[in-house]
Amino acid sequence: MSEKPSEGVIYVGSKPTSSYVLAIVTQLSQGSKRVIVKARGRSITRAVDAVELTKRFTSGKVEVKDIKIGSDKVGEPGKERTVSTIEIVLEARE
Amino acid sequence: MSEKPSEGVIYVGSKPTSSYVLAIVTQLSQGSKRVIVKARGRSITRAVDAVELTKRFTSGKVEVKDIKIGSDKVGEPGKERTVSTIEIVLEARE
C-alpha cells in the first residue's frame, strides 16, 4: 500500500556542499518529482551553492520553481535567537 | 528633468547586516517603491538576514516580491571560479 514519495525534503547543514548535491540528485533519480531544499543561518549560502551545482550537474534538467525566505526562533527558552531560513523548491523537468 | 528613482539596487557585502537594513529602509523612505538586494557567495546569508530584519523592522510594510538565484564567474581569466548569487526584490506596501 506504500507509494513512492513524490516530494522529498533535504536539510542543508554543515557537511560539504557535494553531499547535498548528491542527496538532491539521488532523490530526483529515485522518482521524486519535487525536492525542497531547506537551510537556516549560515547554511543558506551552502543551500544556494548546492542548488546551483545541481542545476549545472544535471544540465538544466532540474528547475527552481519557488524560493521562500523566513525567520525561525532557535535556542532554549529565554536564550532564543532568530535565524533566517530559506526554502528552495526544485522540480525535475520531464 | 531628473526623476526620482523608483527602483534601487543594494549590493550586500561584508559590512554588518544593520548597514544594509539601513540602506534598504533609506531607499524605501526616499520614494523607491522597489529595492533589489543582491549578494554573492558568503554574503548571501547576510542578504537574507538583512531582508528578514527589514521585514520585522518595518512591521511588514516591506514585502518580498521575488527571489532569484544564479551563478557568476569571478576572478582573473584562467583563475575563474563560480560563485552563487541571490537577488531579492522588495516592494513597499502602499
N, CA and C atoms of all chains as a GROMACS GRO file, in nm:
protein
  564
    1MET      N    1   0.082  -0.120   0.000
    1MET     CA    2   0.000   0.000   0.000
    1MET      C    3   0.085   0.126   0.000
    2SER      N    4   0.219   0.107   0.023
    2SER     CA    5   0.304   0.228   0.028
    2SER      C    6   0.326   0.283  -0.112
    3GLU      N    7   0.325   0.413  -0.121
    3GLU     CA    8   0.352   0.472  -0.252
    3GLU      C    9   0.485   0.544  -0.250
    4LYS      N   10   0.543   0.558  -0.366
    4LYS     CA   11   0.672   0.626  -0.376
    4LYS      C   12   0.658   0.772  -0.337
    5PRO      N   13   0.752   0.825  -0.259
    5PRO     CA   14   0.740   0.966  -0.223
    5PRO      C   15   0.753   1.052  -0.348
    6SER      N   16   0.663   1.149  -0.363
    6SER     CA   17   0.672   1.236  -0.480
    6SER      C   18   0.736   1.368  -0.441
    7GLU      N   19   0.770   1.381  -0.316
    7GLU     CA   20   0.830   1.504  -0.267
    7GLU      C   21   0.925   1.470  -0.154
    8GLY      N   22   1.046   1.524  -0.162
    8GLY     CA   23   1.142   1.499  -0.056
    8GLY      C   24   1.196   1.629  -0.002
    9VAL      N   25   1.239   1.627   0.122
    9VAL     CA   26   1.298   1.746   0.182
    9VAL      C   27   1.444   1.718   0.215
   10ILE      N   28   1.532   1.805   0.174
   10ILE     CA   29   1.674   1.794   0.207
   10ILE      C   30   1.710   1.910   0.300
   11TYR      N   31   1.759   1.878   0.418
   11TYR     CA   32   1.804   1.982   0.511
   11TYR      C   33   1.953   2.005   0.493
   12VAL      N   34   1.991   2.124   0.455
   12VAL     CA   35   2.132   2.155   0.434
   12VAL      C   36   2.193   2.204   0.565
   13GLY      N   37   2.300   2.136   0.607
   13GLY     CA   38   2.370   2.174   0.730
   13GLY      C   39   2.515   2.205   0.699
   14SER      N   40   2.605   2.147   0.778
   14SER     CA   41   2.745   2.187   0.765
   14SER      C   42   2.833   2.086   0.693
   15LYS      N   43   2.772   1.984   0.631
   15LYS     CA   44   2.854   1.891   0.551
   15LYS      C   45   2.903   1.961   0.424
   16PRO      N   46   2.996   1.897   0.353
   16PRO     CA   47   3.039   1.959   0.227
   16PRO      C   48   2.922   1.972   0.129
   17THR      N   49   2.926   2.076   0.049
   17THR     CA   50   2.818   2.103  -0.046
   17THR      C   51   2.786   1.982  -0.133
   18SER      N   52   2.891   1.910  -0.174
   18SER     CA   53   2.872   1.796  -0.264
   18SER      C   54   2.780   1.690  -0.204
   19SER      N   55   2.780   1.674  -0.069
   19SER     CA   56   2.690   1.578  -0.005
   19SER      C   57   2.545   1.609  -0.037
   20TYR      N   58   2.513   1.740  -0.038
   20TYR     CA   59   2.375   1.781  -0.061
   20TYR      C   60   2.338   1.771  -0.207
   21VAL      N   61   2.436   1.798  -0.295
   21VAL     CA   62   2.411   1.780  -0.439
   21VAL      C   63   2.375   1.634  -0.463
   22LEU      N   64   2.453   1.545  -0.403
   22LEU     CA   65   2.430   1.402  -0.418
   22LEU      C   66   2.291   1.364  -0.364
   23ALA      N   67   2.256   1.419  -0.248
   23ALA     CA   68   2.125   1.389  -0.187
   23ALA      C   69   2.011   1.435  -0.279
   24ILE      N   70   2.026   1.554  -0.337
   24ILE     CA   71   1.921   1.608  -0.425
   24ILE      C   72   1.908   1.520  -0.550
   25VAL      N   73   2.023   1.492  -0.612
   25VAL     CA   74   2.022   1.413  -0.736
   25VAL      C   75   1.966   1.274  -0.710
   26THR      N   76   2.002   1.215  -0.596
   26THR     CA   77   1.953   1.081  -0.560
   26THR      C   78   1.802   1.082  -0.545
   27GLN      N   79   1.750   1.179  -0.470
   27GLN     CA   80   1.604   1.192  -0.452
   27GLN      C   81   1.533   1.200  -0.586
   28LEU      N   82   1.585   1.286  -0.673
   28LEU     CA   83   1.519   1.307  -0.802
   28LEU      C   84   1.529   1.182  -0.890
   29SER      N   85   1.641   1.111  -0.881
   29SER     CA   86   1.657   0.993  -0.967
   29SER      C   87   1.577   0.874  -0.913
   30GLN      N   88   1.532   0.885  -0.786
   30GLN     CA   89   1.451   0.777  -0.729
   30GLN      C   90   1.302   0.803  -0.745
   31GLY      N   91   1.268   0.899  -0.828
   31GLY     CA   92   1.128   0.918  -0.862
   31GLY      C   93   1.060   1.037  -0.800
   32SER      N   94   1.128   1.111  -0.710
   32SER     CA   95   1.067   1.234  -0.659
   32SER      C   96   1.061   1.336  -0.772
   33LYS      N   97   0.945   1.394  -0.791
   33LYS     CA   98   0.933   1.497  -0.894
   33LYS      C   99   0.975   1.631  -0.838
   34ARG      N  100   0.967   1.642  -0.706
   34ARG     CA  101   0.988   1.769  -0.641
   34ARG      C  102   1.074   1.749  -0.515
   35VAL      N  103   1.174   1.832  -0.502
   35VAL     CA  104   1.259   1.826  -0.383
   35VAL      C  105   1.264   1.966  -0.322
   36ILE      N  106   1.248   1.972  -0.190
   36ILE     CA  107   1.257   2.101  -0.122
   36ILE      C  108   1.388   2.106  -0.042
   37VAL      N  109   1.469   2.205  -0.073
   37VAL     CA  110   1.598   2.220  -0.006
   37VAL      C  111   1.582   2.329   0.100
   38LYS      N  112   1.605   2.292   0.227
   38LYS     CA  113   1.585   2.386   0.336
   38LYS      C  114   1.716   2.411   0.410
   39ALA      N  115   1.736   2.535   0.454
   39ALA     CA  116   1.855   2.568   0.532
   39ALA      C  117   1.826   2.685   0.624
   40ARG      N  118   1.909   2.696   0.728
   40ARG     CA  119   1.896   2.805   0.823
   40ARG      C  120   2.033   2.869   0.845
   41GLY      N  121   2.031   2.997   0.880
   41GLY     CA  122   2.155   3.066   0.919
   41GLY      C  123   2.263   3.057   0.814
   42ARG      N  124   2.384   3.027   0.861
   42ARG     CA  125   2.500   3.026   0.770
   42ARG      C  126   2.492   2.923   0.661
   43SER      N  127   2.407   2.822   0.679
   43SER     CA  128   2.398   2.718   0.577
   43SER      C  129   2.319   2.763   0.454
   44ILE      N  130   2.260   2.882   0.461
   44ILE     CA  131   2.180   2.932   0.349
   44ILE      C  132   2.265   2.941   0.222
   45THR      N  133   2.386   2.995   0.236
   45THR     CA  134   2.475   3.004   0.120
   45THR      C  135   2.504   2.866   0.063
   46ARG      N  136   2.526   2.768   0.153
   46ARG     CA  137   2.555   2.632   0.106
   46ARG      C  138   2.435   2.572   0.032
   47ALA      N  139   2.315   2.604   0.077
   47ALA     CA  140   2.195   2.554   0.009
   47ALA      C  141   2.187   2.610  -0.133
   48VAL      N  142   2.216   2.740  -0.147
   48VAL     CA  143   2.213   2.802  -0.280
   48VAL      C  144   2.323   2.740  -0.368
   49ASP      N  145   2.442   2.722  -0.309
   49ASP     CA  146   2.551   2.657  -0.384
   49ASP      C  147   2.510   2.517  -0.431
   50ALA      N  148   2.448   2.440  -0.341
   50ALA     CA  149   2.409   2.303  -0.374
   50ALA      C  150   2.309   2.302  -0.490
   51VAL      N  151   2.213   2.395  -0.486
   51VAL     CA  152   2.113   2.401  -0.592
   51VAL      C  153   2.177   2.444  -0.724
   52GLU      N  154   2.266   2.542  -0.718
   52GLU     CA  155   2.332   2.588  -0.841
   52GLU      C  156   2.419   2.476  -0.901
   53LEU      N  157   2.489   2.403  -0.814
   53LEU     CA  158   2.570   2.291  -0.863
   53LEU      C  159   2.482   2.183  -0.924
   54THR      N  160   2.367   2.157  -0.860
   54THR     CA  161   2.275   2.055  -0.912
   54THR      C  162   2.225   2.094  -1.050
   55LYS      N  163   2.191   2.225  -1.068
   55LYS     CA  164   2.145   2.272  -1.198
   55LYS      C  165   2.252   2.246  -1.305
   56ARG      N  166   2.378   2.280  -1.271
   56ARG     CA  167   2.486   2.260  -1.368
   56ARG      C  168   2.509   2.112  -1.394
   57PHE      N  169   2.510   2.036  -1.285
   57PHE     CA  170   2.542   1.893  -1.289
   57PHE      C  171   2.441   1.816  -1.373
   58THR      N  172   2.315   1.860  -1.369
   58THR     CA  173   2.209   1.790  -1.442
   58THR      C  174   2.179   1.858  -1.575
   59SER      N  175   2.263   1.950  -1.615
   59SER     CA  176   2.247   2.024  -1.741
   59SER      C  177   2.107   2.081  -1.758
   60GLY      N  178   2.057   2.143  -1.655
   60GLY     CA  179   1.930   2.214  -1.666
   60GLY      C  180   1.806   2.127  -1.656
   61LYS      N  181   1.826   1.999  -1.618
   61LYS     CA  182   1.707   1.911  -1.607
   61LYS      C  183   1.632   1.935  -1.476
   62VAL      N  184   1.693   2.013  -1.389
   62VAL     CA  185   1.630   2.048  -1.263
   62VAL      C  186   1.603   2.198  -1.261
   63GLU      N  187   1.484   2.233  -1.220
   63GLU     CA  188   1.438   2.370  -1.230
   63GLU      C  189   1.400   2.426  -1.093
   64VAL      N  190   1.436   2.550  -1.065
   64VAL     CA  191   1.393   2.615  -0.941
   64VAL      C  192   1.251   2.667  -0.963
   65LYS      N  193   1.155   2.616  -0.885
   65LYS     CA  194   1.016   2.656  -0.903
   65LYS      C  195   0.976   2.768  -0.807
   66ASP      N  196   1.039   2.770  -0.691
   66ASP     CA  197   1.000   2.870  -0.592
   66ASP      C  198   1.110   2.885  -0.487
   67ILE      N  199   1.124   3.005  -0.436
   67ILE     CA  200   1.218   3.029  -0.326
   67ILE      C  201   1.147   3.115  -0.222
   68LYS      N  202   1.155   3.069  -0.098
   68LYS     CA  203   1.095   3.147   0.011
   68LYS      C  204   1.200   3.172   0.118
   69ILE      N  205   1.197   3.290   0.177
   69ILE     CA  206   1.283   3.314   0.293
   69ILE      C  207   1.195   3.345   0.413
   70GLY      N  208   1.249   3.324   0.531
   70GLY     CA  209   1.173   3.349   0.652
   70GLY      C  210   1.263   3.354   0.773
   71SER      N  211   1.203   3.349   0.890
   71SER     CA  212   1.279   3.350   1.014
   71SER      C  213   1.228   3.241   1.107
   72ASP      N  214   1.319   3.183   1.183
   72ASP     CA  215   1.285   3.084   1.284
   72ASP      C  216   1.344   3.127   1.417
   73LYS      N  217   1.274   3.095   1.523
   73LYS     CA  218   1.333   3.113   1.657
   73LYS      C  219   1.404   2.985   1.694
   74VAL      N  220   1.530   2.994   1.740
   74VAL     CA  221   1.600   2.875   1.786
   74VAL      C  222   1.660   2.899   1.925
   75GLY      N  223   1.693   2.790   1.991
   75GLY     CA  224   1.757   2.800   2.122
   75GLY      C  225   1.661   2.776   2.236
   76GLU      N  226   1.715   2.761   2.353
   76GLU     CA  227   1.638   2.736   2.475
   76GLU      C  228   1.547   2.855   2.506
   77PRO      N  229   1.437   2.829   2.576
   77PRO     CA  230   1.353   2.941   2.620
   77PRO      C  231   1.436   3.038   2.703
   78GLY      N  232   1.422   3.165   2.678
   78GLY     CA  233   1.499   3.266   2.749
   78GLY      C  234   1.630   3.301   2.680
   79LYS      N  235   1.678   3.205   2.597
   79LYS     CA  236   1.802   3.230   2.523
   79LYS      C  237   1.774   3.224   2.372
   80GLU      N  238   1.650   3.250   2.336
   80GLU     CA  239   1.613   3.236   2.196
   80GLU      C  240   1.680   3.341   2.108
   81ARG      N  241   1.712   3.298   1.987
   81ARG     CA  242   1.755   3.397   1.889
   81ARG      C  243   1.686   3.365   1.758
   82THR      N  244   1.687   3.460   1.670
   82THR     CA  245   1.617   3.444   1.544
   82THR      C  246   1.718   3.415   1.434
   83VAL      N  247   1.692   3.313   1.355
   83VAL     CA  248   1.778   3.286   1.240
   83VAL      C  249   1.695   3.292   1.112
   84SER      N  250   1.760   3.334   1.006
   84SER     CA  251   1.694   3.337   0.877
   84SER      C  252   1.688   3.196   0.818
   85THR      N  253   1.587   3.174   0.736
   85THR     CA  254   1.570   3.044   0.672
   85THR      C  255   1.549   3.061   0.522
   86ILE      N  256   1.577   2.956   0.449
   86ILE     CA  257   1.546   2.956   0.306
   86ILE      C  258   1.487   2.821   0.268
   87GLU      N  259   1.395   2.824   0.173
   87GLU     CA  260   1.334   2.702   0.118
   87GLU      C  261   1.338   2.715  -0.033
   88ILE      N  262   1.406   2.622  -0.097
   88ILE     CA  263   1.415   2.626  -0.243
   88ILE      C  264   1.345   2.504  -0.299
   89VAL      N  265   1.242   2.526  -0.378
   89VAL     CA  266   1.165   2.416  -0.436
   89VAL      C  267   1.220   2.381  -0.574
   90LEU      N  268   1.263   2.258  -0.588
   90LEU     CA  269   1.319   2.212  -0.715
   90LEU      C  270   1.226   2.110  -0.781
   91GLU      N  271   1.215   2.118  -0.912
   91GLU     CA  272   1.138   2.015  -0.984
   91GLU      C  273   1.219   1.962  -1.101
   92ALA      N  274   1.202   1.832  -1.122
   92ALA     CA  275   1.268   1.769  -1.237
   92ALA      C  276   1.184   1.799  -1.360
   93ARG      N  277   1.252   1.842  -1.467
   93ARG     CA  278   1.181   1.860  -1.594
   93ARG      C  279   1.154   1.723  -1.655
   94GLU      N  280   1.043   1.709  -1.720
   94GLU     CA  281   1.006   1.578  -1.780
   94GLU      C  282   1.105   1.541  -1.891
   95MET      N  283   1.468   6.796  -1.498
   95MET     CA  284   1.429   6.682  -1.582
   95MET      C  285   1.454   6.549  -1.513
   96SER      N  286   1.531   6.553  -1.402
   96SER     CA  287   1.561   6.426  -1.335
   96SER      C  288   1.439   6.378  -1.258
   97GLU      N  289   1.415   6.249  -1.263
   97GLU     CA  290   1.304   6.197  -1.184
   97GLU      C  291   1.356   6.111  -1.070
   98LYS      N  292   1.273   6.100  -0.970
   98LYS     CA  293   1.312   6.020  -0.853
   98LYS      C  294   1.328   5.874  -0.892
   99PRO      N  295   1.432   5.809  -0.844
   99PRO     CA  296   1.447   5.668  -0.878
   99PRO      C  297   1.332   5.589  -0.817
  100SER      N  298   1.272   5.501  -0.900
  100SER     CA  299   1.163   5.420  -0.845
  100SER      C  300   1.214   5.280  -0.811
  101GLU      N  301   1.341   5.259  -0.839
  101GLU     CA  302   1.398   5.128  -0.814
  101GLU      C  303   1.544   5.145  -0.774
  102GLY      N  304   1.585   5.083  -0.665
  102GLY     CA  305   1.724   5.093  -0.624
  102GLY      C  306   1.785   4.956  -0.607
  103VAL      N  307   1.916   4.948  -0.620
  103VAL     CA  308   1.984   4.821  -0.600
  103VAL      C  309   2.080   4.834  -0.483
  104ILE      N  310   2.073   4.741  -0.390
  104ILE     CA  311   2.164   4.738  -0.276
  104ILE      C  312   2.252   4.614  -0.290
  105TYR      N  313   2.383   4.634  -0.296
  105TYR     CA  314   2.476   4.522  -0.301
  105TYR      C  315   2.522   4.487  -0.160
  106VAL      N  316   2.492   4.367  -0.116
  106VAL     CA  317   2.531   4.326   0.018
  106VAL      C  318   2.671   4.264   0.014
  107GLY      N  319   2.761   4.319   0.095
  107GLY     CA  320   2.898   4.268   0.103
  107GLY      C  321   2.930   4.226   0.245
  108SER      N  322   3.043   4.271   0.295
  108SER     CA  323   3.089   4.220   0.424
  108SER      C  324   3.071   4.317   0.542
  109LYS      N  325   2.997   4.425   0.519
  109LYS     CA  326   2.968   4.516   0.632
  109LYS      C  327   2.868   4.450   0.727
  110PRO      N  328   2.850   4.507   0.846
  110PRO     CA  329   2.749   4.449   0.936
  110PRO      C  330   2.610   4.453   0.872
  111THR      N  331   2.529   4.353   0.904
  111THR     CA  332   2.396   4.340   0.845
  111THR      C  333   2.314   4.468   0.861
  112SER      N  334   2.329   4.533   0.977
  112SER     CA  335   2.250   4.653   1.004
  112SER      C  336   2.275   4.764   0.902
  113SER      N  337   2.396   4.772   0.846
  113SER     CA  338   2.425   4.872   0.743
  113SER      C  339   2.332   4.854   0.623
  114TYR      N  340   2.306   4.729   0.590
  114TYR     CA  341   2.224   4.703   0.472
  114TYR      C  342   2.076   4.724   0.503
  115VAL      N  343   2.036   4.691   0.626
  115VAL     CA  344   1.898   4.720   0.666
  115VAL      C  345   1.874   4.871   0.654
  116LEU      N  346   1.969   4.948   0.704
  116LEU     CA  347   1.958   5.094   0.697
  116LEU      C  348   1.952   5.140   0.551
  117ALA      N  349   2.035   5.083   0.466
  117ALA     CA  350   2.037   5.121   0.324
  117ALA      C  351   1.902   5.091   0.258
  118ILE      N  352   1.846   4.975   0.290
  118ILE     CA  353   1.717   4.936   0.230
  118ILE      C  354   1.607   5.031   0.278
  119VAL      N  355   1.602   5.053   0.409
  119VAL     CA  356   1.497   5.137   0.466
  119VAL      C  357   1.509   5.281   0.412
  120THR      N  358   1.633   5.329   0.400
  120THR     CA  359   1.655   5.464   0.348
  120THR      C  360   1.604   5.476   0.205
  121GLN      N  361   1.641   5.380   0.121
  121GLN     CA  362   1.594   5.381  -0.018
  121GLN      C  363   1.442   5.386  -0.024
  122LEU      N  364   1.378   5.302   0.057
  122LEU     CA  365   1.232   5.293   0.051
  122LEU      C  366   1.168   5.422   0.103
  123SER      N  367   1.230   5.481   0.206
  123SER     CA  368   1.171   5.602   0.263
  123SER      C  369   1.196   5.723   0.175
  124GLN      N  370   1.288   5.708   0.080
  124GLN     CA  371   1.314   5.820  -0.011
  124GLN      C  372   1.236   5.808  -0.140
  125GLY      N  373   1.138   5.722  -0.140
  125GLY     CA  374   1.046   5.718  -0.253
  125GLY      C  375   1.062   5.602  -0.348
  126SER      N  376   1.165   5.517  -0.328
  126SER     CA  377   1.175   5.398  -0.412
  126SER      C  378   1.062   5.303  -0.375
  127LYS      N  379   0.989   5.257  -0.478
  127LYS     CA  380   0.882   5.161  -0.448
  127LYS      C  381   0.938   5.020  -0.443
  128ARG      N  382   1.053   5.005  -0.509
  128ARG     CA  383   1.110   4.871  -0.524
  128ARG      C  384   1.260   4.876  -0.500
  129VAL      N  385   1.309   4.785  -0.421
  129VAL     CA  386   1.452   4.777  -0.395
  129VAL      C  387   1.497   4.634  -0.425
  130ILE      N  388   1.608   4.621  -0.497
  130ILE     CA  389   1.661   4.489  -0.526
  130ILE      C  390   1.789   4.468  -0.443
  131VAL      N  391   1.788   4.363  -0.364
  131VAL     CA  392   1.901   4.332  -0.277
  131VAL      C  393   1.980   4.220  -0.344
  132LYS      N  394   2.107   4.248  -0.374
  132LYS     CA  395   2.189   4.149  -0.444
  132LYS      C  396   2.309   4.108  -0.360
  133ALA      N  397   2.347   3.981  -0.369
  133ALA     CA  398   2.466   3.934  -0.298
  133ALA      C  399   2.525   3.815  -0.370
  134ARG      N  400   2.652   3.791  -0.340
  134ARG     CA  401   2.723   3.677  -0.399
  134ARG      C  402   2.796   3.600  -0.289
  135GLY      N  403   2.814   3.471  -0.313
  135GLY     CA  404   2.896   3.389  -0.223
  135GLY      C  405   2.849   3.395  -0.079
  136ARG      N  406   2.946   3.411   0.010
  136ARG     CA  407   2.913   3.406   0.153
  136ARG      C  408   2.820   3.516   0.200
  137SER      N  409   2.809   3.623   0.123
  137SER     CA  410   2.722   3.733   0.163
  137SER      C  411   2.574   3.701   0.143
  138ILE      N  412   2.545   3.588   0.080
  138ILE     CA  413   2.405   3.551   0.054
  138ILE      C  414   2.327   3.542   0.185
  139THR      N  415   2.385   3.476   0.284
  139THR     CA  416   2.318   3.466   0.414
  139THR      C  417   2.292   3.604   0.472
  140ARG      N  418   2.391   3.694   0.459
  140ARG     CA  419   2.374   3.829   0.513
  140ARG      C  420   2.261   3.905   0.440
  141ALA      N  421   2.248   3.881   0.312
  141ALA     CA  422   2.141   3.946   0.236
  141ALA      C  423   2.003   3.900   0.287
  142VAL      N  424   1.991   3.769   0.311
  142VAL     CA  425   1.865   3.715   0.363
  142VAL      C  426   1.838   3.771   0.503
  143ASP      N  427   1.942   3.775   0.586
  143ASP     CA  428   1.928   3.834   0.719
  143ASP      C  429   1.881   3.980   0.711
  144ALA      N  430   1.942   4.056   0.621
  144ALA     CA  431   1.908   4.199   0.609
  144ALA      C  432   1.761   4.216   0.568
  145VAL      N  433   1.716   4.131   0.476
  145VAL     CA  434   1.577   4.139   0.431
  145VAL      C  435   1.481   4.100   0.543
  146GLU      N  436   1.516   3.993   0.615
  146GLU     CA  437   1.430   3.949   0.726
  146GLU      C  438   1.423   4.056   0.835
  147LEU      N  439   1.538   4.118   0.865
  147LEU     CA  440   1.539   4.224   0.965
  147LEU      C  441   1.456   4.344   0.918
  148THR      N  442   1.466   4.375   0.789
  148THR     CA  443   1.390   4.488   0.734
  148THR      C  444   1.239   4.461   0.747
  149LYS      N  445   1.199   4.336   0.718
  149LYS     CA  446   1.058   4.299   0.730
  149LYS      C  447   1.009   4.322   0.873
  150ARG      N  448   1.090   4.276   0.970
  150ARG     CA  449   1.049   4.292   1.110
  150ARG      C  450   1.050   4.439   1.152
  151PHE      N  451   1.156   4.507   1.109
  151PHE     CA  452   1.179   4.646   1.147
  151PHE      C  453   1.067   4.738   1.096
  152THR      N  454   1.012   4.704   0.980
  152THR     CA  455   0.909   4.788   0.920
  152THR      C  456   0.769   4.730   0.946
  153SER      N  457   0.761   4.632   1.036
  153SER     CA  458   0.634   4.567   1.071
  153SER      C  459   0.554   4.525   0.948
  154GLY      N  460   0.620   4.460   0.856
  154GLY     CA  461   0.551   4.403   0.741
  154GLY      C  462   0.514   4.501   0.632
  155LYS      N  463   0.566   4.623   0.638
  155LYS     CA  464   0.535   4.720   0.533
  155LYS      C  465   0.620   4.697   0.408
  156VAL      N  466   0.715   4.608   0.420
  156VAL     CA  467   0.800   4.572   0.307
  156VAL      C  468   0.776   4.426   0.274
  157GLU      N  469   0.761   4.398   0.146
  157GLU     CA  470   0.719   4.266   0.103
  157GLU      C  471   0.822   4.208   0.006
  158VAL      N  472   0.850   4.079   0.019
  158VAL     CA  473   0.937   4.012  -0.078
  158VAL      C  474   0.852   3.973  -0.199
  159LYS      N  475   0.887   4.029  -0.316
  159LYS     CA  476   0.806   4.002  -0.436
  159LYS      C  477   0.865   3.890  -0.520
  160ASP      N  478   0.998   3.875  -0.514
  160ASP     CA  479   1.060   3.774  -0.597
  160ASP      C  480   1.200   3.743  -0.545
  161ILE      N  481   1.241   3.619  -0.561
  161ILE     CA  482   1.378   3.580  -0.525
  161ILE      C  483   1.433   3.496  -0.639
  162LYS      N  484   1.553   3.534  -0.683
  162LYS     CA  485   1.618   3.455  -0.788
  162LYS      C  486   1.757   3.415  -0.741
  163ILE      N  487   1.799   3.294  -0.775
  163ILE     CA  488   1.937   3.256  -0.750
  163ILE      C  489   2.004   3.226  -0.883
  164GLY      N  490   2.137   3.235  -0.884
  164GLY     CA  491   2.211   3.210  -1.007
  164GLY      C  492   2.358   3.192  -0.978
  165SER      N  493   2.438   3.196  -1.082
  165SER     CA  494   2.582   3.180  -1.067
  165SER      C  495   2.654   3.288  -1.147
  166ASP      N  496   2.766   3.333  -1.094
  166ASP     CA  497   2.852   3.429  -1.163
  166ASP      C  498   2.993   3.373  -1.169
  167LYS      N  499   3.062   3.406  -1.278
  167LYS     CA  500   3.206   3.374  -1.282
  167LYS      C  501   3.281   3.495  -1.227
  168VAL      N  502   3.374   3.469  -1.135
  168VAL     CA  503   3.456   3.579  -1.084
  168VAL      C  504   3.604   3.542  -1.091
  169GLY      N  505   3.688   3.644  -1.086
  169GLY     CA  506   3.833   3.622  -1.084
  169GLY      C  507   3.897   3.647  -1.219
  170GLU      N  508   4.028   3.651  -1.219
  170GLU     CA  509   4.106   3.677  -1.340
  170GLU      C  510   4.086   3.563  -1.442
  171PRO      N  511   4.104   3.596  -1.569
  171PRO     CA  512   4.099   3.488  -1.670
  171PRO      C  513   4.201   3.380  -1.637
  172GLY      N  514   4.161   3.257  -1.644
  172GLY     CA  515   4.249   3.145  -1.611
  172GLY      C  516   4.237   3.104  -1.465
  173LYS      N  517   4.193   3.199  -1.382
  173LYS     CA  518   4.175   3.166  -1.240
  173LYS      C  519   4.028   3.184  -1.199
  174GLU      N  520   3.941   3.172  -1.298
  174GLU     CA  521   3.800   3.197  -1.270
  174GLU      C  522   3.741   3.092  -1.176
  175ARG      N  523   3.648   3.137  -1.093
  175ARG     CA  524   3.570   3.041  -1.018
  175ARG      C  525   3.425   3.088  -1.021
  176THR      N  526   3.336   2.995  -0.989
  176THR     CA  527   3.194   3.024  -0.997
  176THR      C  528   3.141   3.052  -0.857
  177VAL      N  529   3.069   3.160  -0.841
  177VAL     CA  530   3.004   3.185  -0.712
  177VAL      C  531   2.853   3.193  -0.732
  178SER      N  532   2.782   3.152  -0.629
  178SER     CA  533   2.637   3.161  -0.634
  178SER      C  534   2.594   3.305  -0.606
  179THR      N  535   2.480   3.342  -0.660
  179THR     CA  536   2.427   3.478  -0.641
  179THR      C  537   2.280   3.470  -0.596
  180ILE      N  538   2.235   3.578  -0.533
  180ILE     CA  539   2.094   3.588  -0.499
  180ILE      C  540   2.046   3.729  -0.530
  181GLU      N  541   1.922   3.739  -0.572
  181GLU     CA  542   1.858   3.869  -0.595
  181GLU      C  543   1.722   3.866  -0.528
  182ILE      N  544   1.701   3.955  -0.433
  182ILE     CA  545   1.573   3.958  -0.362
  182ILE      C  546   1.504   4.089  -0.394
  183VAL      N  547   1.386   4.081  -0.454
  183VAL     CA  548   1.312   4.201  -0.492
  183VAL      C  549   1.214   4.238  -0.379
  184LEU      N  550   1.231   4.358  -0.327
  184LEU     CA  551   1.144   4.407  -0.219
  184LEU      C  552   1.055   4.518  -0.270
  185GLU      N  553   0.932   4.520  -0.222
  185GLU     CA  554   0.844   4.631  -0.254
  185GLU      C  555   0.778   4.685  -0.128
  186ALA      N  556   0.763   4.817  -0.125
  186ALA     CA  557   0.693   4.881  -0.014
  186ALA      C  558   0.544   4.866  -0.037
  187ARG      N  559   0.473   4.824   0.068
  187ARG     CA  560   0.327   4.819   0.058
  187ARG      C  561   0.274   4.962   0.068
  188GLU      N  562   0.169   4.989  -0.005
  188GLU     CA  563   0.110   5.126  -0.005
  188GLU      C  564   0.057   5.161   0.134
   0.00000   0.00000   0.00000
